[in-house]
């Protein structure tokens, strides 16, 4: 997609970018070879687990941590902590 189309659809000034929007991966999991993929609503976990497993990955799910919920989400903190999880993957060793 061209920069023009990208800026038209998602203006850079108005759209949060991952560097400031996503939390860093768990260093202990990274040391074990896991790669942080994304945080997702728990209702979609089975779908992503099935997808990554079919692609030859091991899948590890971590519950969302309190420190990962920013101050803008203070009112919905409990729901976020109960409903969201972070997906980590690593290639299966055969």
ZIDA-V268815 format. One line per field, one symbol per residue. ss: DSSP state (H for helix, E for strand, C for the rest). psi: psi as a letter, one per 30 degrees, with the letter a starting at -180 (. if undefined). burial: b if it has 16 or more other ideal C-beta (glycine too) atoms within 10 Angstrom, else e. A space follows every 50 residues. Layout:
BEGIN
ss: ???
psi: ???
burial: ???
END
This chain:
BEGIN
ss: CCHHHHHHHCCCCCCCCHHHHCCCCCHHHHHCCCEEEEEEEHHHHHHHHH HHHHCCEEEEEEECCHHHCCHHHHHHHHHHHHHEEEEEEEECCC
psi: kleeeeeeeikeffkkleefekllljeeeefggkkkdlklkffgeeeeee eeefgglkkkkkkkkeffjlffgefgeeeeeffklkkkllkkk.
burial: eeeeeeeeeeeeeeeeeeeeeeeeebeebeeeebebbebbeeeeeeebbe ebeeeebebbebebeeebbeeeeeeeeeebbeebbbbbbbeeee
END
